[in-house]
Amino acid sequence: MKKNVGSIDRAIRVVVGLLLIWWSINLEDLLSAVSIIAGIILLVTGIIGRSLAYKFLKIKGTLSNKCEDCGEDDCVCEKCENCKNKVCVCENKQTVESPQQ
Protein backbone atom coordinates (compact mmCIF):
# COMPACT_ATOMS: atom_id res chain seq x y z
CA MET A 1 0.00 0.00 0.00
CA LYS A 2 1.31 3.44 -0.92
CA LYS A 3 1.52 6.40 1.44
CA ASN A 4 -1.78 8.24 1.58
CA VAL A 5 -1.33 10.43 4.67
CA GLY A 6 0.21 13.88 4.27
CA SER A 7 2.96 15.30 6.46
CA ILE A 8 0.73 17.62 8.52
CA ASP A 9 -1.79 14.82 9.04
CA ARG A 10 1.05 12.50 10.08
CA ALA A 11 2.37 14.97 12.65
CA ILE A 12 -1.11 15.49 14.12
CA ARG A 13 -1.68 11.71 14.29
CA VAL A 14 1.60 11.15 16.14
CA VAL A 15 0.95 13.93 18.67
CA VAL A 16 -2.69 12.94 19.30
CA GLY A 17 -1.73 9.26 19.49
CA LEU A 18 0.95 9.93 22.09
CA LEU A 19 -1.41 12.17 24.08
CA LEU A 20 -4.14 9.49 24.07
CA ILE A 21 -1.71 6.81 25.23
CA TRP A 22 -0.28 9.09 27.95
CA TRP A 23 -3.75 10.16 29.12
CA SER A 24 -5.13 6.64 29.26
CA ILE A 25 -2.27 5.17 31.31
CA ASN A 26 -3.85 6.40 34.56
CA LEU A 27 -7.39 5.23 33.73
CA GLU A 28 -8.61 1.81 34.79
CA ASP A 29 -11.77 1.17 32.80
CA LEU A 30 -13.00 0.36 29.31
CA LEU A 31 -12.31 3.92 28.17
CA SER A 32 -8.65 3.36 28.96
CA ALA A 33 -8.44 0.31 26.70
CA VAL A 34 -10.26 2.07 23.87
CA SER A 35 -8.03 5.15 24.24
CA ILE A 36 -4.84 3.08 24.18
CA ILE A 37 -5.96 1.19 21.07
CA ALA A 38 -6.97 4.42 19.30
CA GLY A 39 -3.69 6.05 20.35
CA ILE A 40 -1.64 3.14 19.03
CA ILE A 41 -3.52 3.16 15.72
CA LEU A 42 -2.98 6.92 15.31
CA LEU A 43 0.67 6.62 16.29
CA VAL A 44 1.39 3.76 13.87
CA THR A 45 -0.48 5.33 10.94
CA GLY A 46 1.28 8.62 11.61
CA ILE A 47 4.71 6.98 11.64
CA ILE A 48 4.26 4.83 8.52
CA GLY A 49 2.15 7.35 6.57
CA ARG A 50 -0.52 4.86 5.52
CA SER A 51 -4.13 4.63 6.59
CA LEU A 52 -6.48 1.77 5.74
CA ALA A 53 -9.47 3.99 6.50
CA TYR A 54 -8.23 6.53 3.92
CA LYS A 55 -7.75 3.73 1.40
CA PHE A 56 -11.25 2.29 1.81
CA LEU A 57 -12.87 5.74 1.86
CA LYS A 58 -10.71 6.77 -1.14
CA ILE A 59 -9.36 9.81 0.72
CA LYS A 60 -6.06 11.15 -0.52
CA GLY A 61 -4.31 12.89 2.36
CA THR A 62 -1.33 13.95 0.27
CA LEU A 63 -1.25 17.22 -1.67
CA SER A 64 0.17 15.80 -4.89
CA ASN A 65 -2.22 15.36 -7.82
CA LYS A 66 0.21 13.06 -9.60
CA CYS A 67 -0.61 9.43 -10.16
CA GLU A 68 1.42 7.30 -7.76
CA ASP A 69 1.73 4.55 -10.37
CA CYS A 70 2.69 6.36 -13.58
CA GLY A 71 3.62 9.89 -12.37
CA GLU A 72 1.19 11.75 -14.66
CA ASP A 73 -1.21 14.50 -13.54
CA ASP A 74 -4.97 13.81 -13.40
CA CYS A 75 -4.61 10.13 -14.17
CA VAL A 76 -7.15 7.35 -13.78
CA CYS A 77 -5.57 3.95 -13.16
CA GLU A 78 -7.72 0.86 -12.80
CA LYS A 79 -7.36 -2.87 -13.13
CA CYS A 80 -9.20 -4.54 -15.96
CA GLU A 81 -11.65 -7.08 -14.55
CA ASN A 82 -11.13 -9.54 -17.42
CA CYS A 83 -7.37 -9.65 -17.92
CA LYS A 84 -6.19 -8.16 -14.57
CA ASN A 85 -3.88 -5.75 -16.44
CA LYS A 86 -3.49 -2.25 -15.10
CA VAL A 87 -4.93 0.39 -17.42
CA CYS A 88 -3.80 4.02 -16.94
CA VAL A 89 -5.54 6.78 -18.87
CA CYS A 90 -3.60 10.05 -18.60
CA GLU A 91 -4.16 13.21 -20.64
CA ASN A 92 -5.47 11.36 -23.72
CA LYS A 93 -2.68 8.76 -23.42
CA GLN A 94 -3.45 5.18 -22.55
CA THR A 95 -0.92 2.70 -21.29
CA VAL A 96 -1.51 -0.89 -20.34
CA GLU A 97 0.79 -2.59 -17.86
CA SER A 98 0.84 -6.30 -17.29
CA PRO A 99 0.11 -7.45 -13.75
CA GLN A 100 3.06 -7.65 -11.41
CA GLN A 101 3.80 -11.15 -10.25
N, C-alpha and C positions, 0 to 999 in steps of 0.2 A: 504494500500500500504506500502511495506517495504522500508526502507531507501536504496537509491541507489546513494547517493552523498557522496563522501569521505570527510575526514576532511580538507584537503588542499583546495579542491574545495569549500567546505562550507565557509571557511574563506575568500577566494577570492570573493565569491558571496556576502557575508555580506559587505565587504569593498567596492566593486564596487557599490553595491546597495545603500549604504549610500552616497557615492560620487555622484552618479547620482541624488539622491534626493536633496542633498545639492546644487549641481550645478544648477539644474533646478528650484530652488525656485525663483531665480532672473529673470528668463526668462518669457516672456509673450506671447508666441505664441504656435503653435501646437507642436513644438519640446519640449517645456516644459512639455506638457501633456504626450507625448510619453516617455520622459525621466523619469518622475515620475512613470508612470505605469511600465516601465522596471525596475526601481530601486526597486519598491515595490515587484515585482515578484522575483527579485534576492535576496532581503533581506529575504523574506518569505521562499523561497526554501533553502536558506543558513541556516536559523534558524532551520527549521524542518527536513532538510536532505533528502528531497524527491523532485524529479523532474518528472513531467508528460512527459516532452519532452524526458528525458532519458528513461522513461518507454516505450513510443511509438517507439522510435528509437532503443530500446533494448541495450542501453549503460549502462554498469555497472561501476559506478564511484568509487566503493569501491575496495580495493586491495585484498580482500579475494576471494579465488576460491571455498569456501565451499558453498554448496547449502543452501539457507536461510530457506528452508522448512524442510529438513531432516538432515542437518549438514555434509553430505558426500562430499568428493572432487570430482570434475569432474562429476557432476550429471546432468541428464536431467529429469526434472519434467514437465509433461504436463497433461492436463485434457483430459480424453477420451470423444470423441464427443458423443458416444452412451449412456454411463451410467453416465457421469459427475463425475466419480471417478478420483482422482488424481493418476497418475501412475509415480513413480520415478524409474529410472533405474540408479543404482550407482555401478560401479566396479563389473559388472556381477551379481549384486543382483537386484531383482525387488521387490518393495513393492507397494501395492495398498492401498490407503487410501480412505475411504468413504467421500463423500462431507460433508463439515461442514455446519450445519444448524443453 
